[in-house]
C-alpha cells in the first residue's frame, strides 16, 4: 500500500488543530450536551426520540450515561435538536512535541544498544556528549520520512 504524501491542505488542517487546554472535568460529554440542549429547547424525551427516530428507552439510557452511543446515533439526536455534530481531534499536546518525543524514544533505544556495547569496551561517552548524540540522532530520524516511529517493538 502506497503511503499518501501530506499535501498543503493536509498541513493547513493539521496546523488548525488546537491543543486541549481544558481539564477533563470541564468538558461536557455528549450526554451532557443532549440533556442541556433538550432542556433549553423545552423538548421532552418523547419529542426528541421521535424527531431523532430512536426509541425513548435508548434516549433515556444515553442521557443517564448507561449507553455509549454510536456517532450515527449522536448525529440523529443532534439533528433532532436542530444541531450539527462535529467530531474533531484535540491533541493532548502539540503534534510536533508528540512526534519529537516519539523520535527521541526511538533514538534513545538505539543509542542505548550502542552505548551498552561501548561501555563494555570502556568507550562510553560522558552525559553531555550522549545528550548531543541523542538530539542529533533524533533530528536524523525526524528528517527521514521512511523512519517508522510507532512499531510495537519500539515501545
N, C-alpha and C positions, 0 to 999 in steps of 0.2 A: 504494500500500500504506500503510495507516494505521499510524502508529507506536504501539506499546503503551506506555502510561504505566507508570512504575515504581511498584509498589504497596508497601505497608508490608512485606509478606512478602519482596518482592524486596530492599527496603532492608535488612532484617534479614539476609538471606542474604549480601548484599554486605559488610555490616559484620563478618560472621564470617570473611571471607577473611583469612588471615594472610600477611604478607609472608614470602617465602622468605629466612630469615636464615642458612641453612646454605650452605656453599660447594658448588659443583657436584660436587667430588670426594667429598664426604661422602654424597651422595645415592646410594642403591642403585638400580640400574636394574631393570627388570622381570626381565631375565635373571639378575641377581644374586639377586633375591628367590626366583625359581623354584629356582635351584640351592641356595640356603640352606635354604628350606623343605623341598625334596625330600630333601636330605641329613639334615636334622634329623628328618624323619618316617621316615627309613630306607626310602625308596622308590626303586626303581630307575627308570631312564628308561623301560624297557619297561612297568613297572607304571603310571607316571604317564601315559604316552602312551595306554595302554589306558583308564584312568579318564577322561582328557580327550578321548578319541575323536579323537586326532590321530596321525599317523604318528610312529614313533620317530625317523625321519630328520629330521622337522620339529622335534621337540623338541631333538634334538642341535644343529641349526642355530640354534635360538633361544638355547639355553644357551651356545653358543660365540660368539654375537654376530654370526653371519653373516646372520641374518634379523631384520628388524624386524617383529615380529608385529602383526597387527591386534588391536584391542581385543576383538573377539569371540573370537579365539583365546586371548588372555590370560584372558578370563572362563572359558573352558572349562578351561584349565590350572589356574587358581586354584580353581575348583570341584573339580577332581580332587585338589587339595591341601587340600580342606575349608576354603577361604578365600573371602572375597568380594573382588572387585576394586573399588577406589574410585578414581575419576578426578576430581580437583578442581584448579582453577587455583590457582597460588601466585604472586601478583603479585611482580614484582621489587622494587617499591617501593610505598608506599601509593597506592591508586587516586586519592585526592584530589590527590596530588602529580603523578601522571601526567596527570590532567585539567587541572590548573592549568598545568603545563608546556606542554601542547599549546595551551591557550588563549593563553598568553603568546607562544608561537611565532607563532600566527595574528595576534595583536595587533601583534607586532613587525614582521611582514612588512607589515601595513597601514600602520603608522606610518612605516616606512622610506620607503614610496612617498610619503607626505605630506611627510615631512621632506626628502626629496630635492628636491621642488618648492620647499619653503620655503627650503632652503639656496641654491638658485639665485637666489632673491629676497632673500637675506641676511636671512631672518627665522627661521632655525632656533633653537630654544630651547637653553639650556645642558643639561648632562648631568643635573643634579638634576631639572629640570623634565621632561626627557624620561623619566626613570625614573618620575616620578609619573604622567605621561600613560600610560606603558606599563602600570602597575599599574591605573590607572583603566579603561583600555580592556580589560584582561584581566578585571577584575571585571564589566564590562558584557557581555562575551562569555559569561562563565560564568552570568550571570543570565538570558540569553536562550536558552530551550530550542530555538529554531529555528536557532541558530548551528551550522553544520557545521564540525567541527574536524579531520576526517580526510580531506579532499579531497586528491586526488593533487597538484593544483596548489599546495597549501599546504605541501608537503614541501620 
